[in-house]
Amino acid sequence: MTGALDAVVLAGGTARRLGGVSKPDVLLAGRRLLDHVLEGIGALRASGGIPPGRTVVVAPGEVALPAGVLRALEDPPLGGPVAGIAAGLEALAAGGGPVGAAPVTAVLTCDAPGAPAALPALLGALLAKRAGAGVDGACARDGDHTQYLLGVYRTPALRGAVAPGGRALRDFAVRRALGALRVQEVTGTAGAARDLDTWEQVRAWRG
């Protein structure tokens, strides 16, 4: 198993389909969407299901974060998920240790509360391939779609995809940026990839 696994959790955006509320602060079973994701990552690290590492949340300052979790935000804000990933990687590089200290970085979103459950399978699939001769990442598969925002990536490859030449891509399609990587899709992860974009989906999850 890799020595460290950092995590970038995307928790920004406008949440238009939720009426513009703060999506990470939406409550499910008495806990925020963001807390479901952060607690899931923490539980896996504590149990040895995934290696230790740092977590950065890409979110504005009004979103409260637990102690020990780093914060990042693209500058200027609302640059899209690709720019958010780049900002998260930059914060991880500056938040302790040398650049690229964690060889693998997970990418998740706050609106998929079950996402951490897929991380062991995704990491296992990635590490089964030799670096350089294998793949750059492993992502969840949901039906006919590759869920690039639930994946684990070799950190240098991820950084090169979202910030080629060191400059973050803004307003850039996720599929276009991360789809340029060699990615292995991992089946059996559709449930973890389920995201909550509308109030109807939130109510269905609560039910």
BELSUL-V778811 format. One record per residue. N is the residue number from 1. RES is the residue in one small letter. PHI is phi in whole degrees, -180 to 180 (* if undefined). Layout:
# BELSUL-V778811
N:RES:PHI / N:RES:PHI
This chain:
# BELSUL-V778811
1:m:* / 2:t:-59 / 3:g:-69 / 4:a:-154 / 5:l:-136 / 6:d:-83 / 7:a:-137 / 8:v:-110 / 9:v:-111 / 10:l:-84 / 11:a:-141 / 12:g:-110 / 13:g:89 / 14:t:-100 / 15:a:50 / 16:r:-59 / 17:r:-75 / 18:l:-107 / 19:g:77 / 20:g:83 / 21:v:-70 / 22:s:-76 / 23:k:-58 / 24:p:-62 / 25:d:-95 / 26:v:-63 / 27:l:-91 / 28:l:-135 / 29:a:53 / 30:g:80 / 31:r:-128 / 32:r:-68 / 33:l:-50 / 34:l:-61 / 35:d:-65 / 36:h:-56 / 37:v:-71 / 38:l:-64 / 39:e:-67 / 40:g:-64 / 41:i:-63 / 42:g:-62 / 43:a:-65 / 44:l:-65 / 45:r:-64 / 46:a:-66 / 47:s:-87 / 48:g:84 / 49:g:-67 / 50:i:-137 / 51:p:-69 / 52:p:-67 / 53:g:172 / 54:r:-105 / 55:t:-124 / 56:v:-123 / 57:v:-107 / 58:v:-92 / 59:a:-159 / 60:p:-68 / 61:g:-64 / 62:e:-76 / 63:v:-86 / 64:a:-70 / 65:l:-123 / 66:p:-67 / 67:a:-61 / 68:g:90 / 69:v:-96 / 70:l:-78 / 71:r:-122 / 72:a:-144 / 73:l:-159 / 74:e:-64 / 75:d:-126 / 76:p:-73 / 77:p:-65 / 78:l:62 / 79:g:-94 / 80:g:98 / 81:p:-61 / 82:v:-64 / 83:a:-64 / 84:g:-65 / 85:i:-62 / 86:a:-61 / 87:a:-65 / 88:g:-63 / 89:l:-63 / 90:e:-64 / 91:a:-66 / 92:l:-64 / 93:a:-65 / 94:a:-90 / 95:g:-90 / 96:g:136 / 97:g:82 / 98:p:-73 / 99:v:-59 / 100:g:74 / 101:a:-60 / 102:a:-91 / 103:p:-71 / 104:v:-131 / 105:t:-128 / 106:a:-91 / 107:v:-121 / 108:l:-138 / 109:t:-120 / 110:c:-72 / 111:d:-91 / 112:a:-118 / 113:p:-63 / 114:g:-95 / 115:a:-57 / 116:p:-57 / 117:a:-60 / 118:a:-84 / 119:l:-62 / 120:p:-59 / 121:a:-68 / 122:l:-66 / 123:l:-65 / 124:g:-61 / 125:a:-65 / 126:l:-67 / 127:l:-74 / 128:a:-73 / 129:k:-104 / 130:r:-72 / 131:a:-60 / 132:g:93 / 133:a:-115 / 134:g:-111 / 135:v:-125 / 136:d:-91 / 137:g:-165 / 138:a:-133 / 139:c:-126 / 140:a:-69 / 141:r:-120 / 142:d:-125 / 143:g:66 / 144:d:-93 / 145:h:-115 / 146:t:-85 / 147:q:-92 / 148:y:-63 / 149:l:-89 / 150:l:-135 / 151:g:-157 / 152:v:-122 / 153:y:-134 / 154:r:-65 / 155:t:-57 / 156:p:-61 / 157:a:-67 / 158:l:-63 / 159:r:-62 / 160:g:-67 / 161:a:-76 / 162:v:-95 / 163:a:-143 / 164:p:-61 / 165:g:68 / 166:g:86 / 167:r:-113 / 168:a:-64 / 169:l:-84 / 170:r:-106 / 171:d:51 / 172:f:-118 / 173:a:-64 / 174:v:-58 / 175:r:-62 / 176:r:-73 / 177:a:-75 / 178:l:-82 / 179:g:-68 / 180:a:-77 / 181:l:-84 / 182:r:-83 / 183:v:-121 / 184:q:-97 / 185:e:-88 / 186:v:-114 / 187:t:-77 / 188:g:81 / 189:t:-114 / 190:a:-62 / 191:g:-62 / 192:a:-67 / 193:a:-81 / 194:r:-60 / 195:d:-110 / 196:l:-117 / 197:d:-102 / 198:t:-129 / 199:w:-66 / 200:e:-62 / 201:q:-68 / 202:v:-63 / 203:r:-64 / 204:a:-65 / 205:w:-64 / 206:r:-62 / 207:g:-74
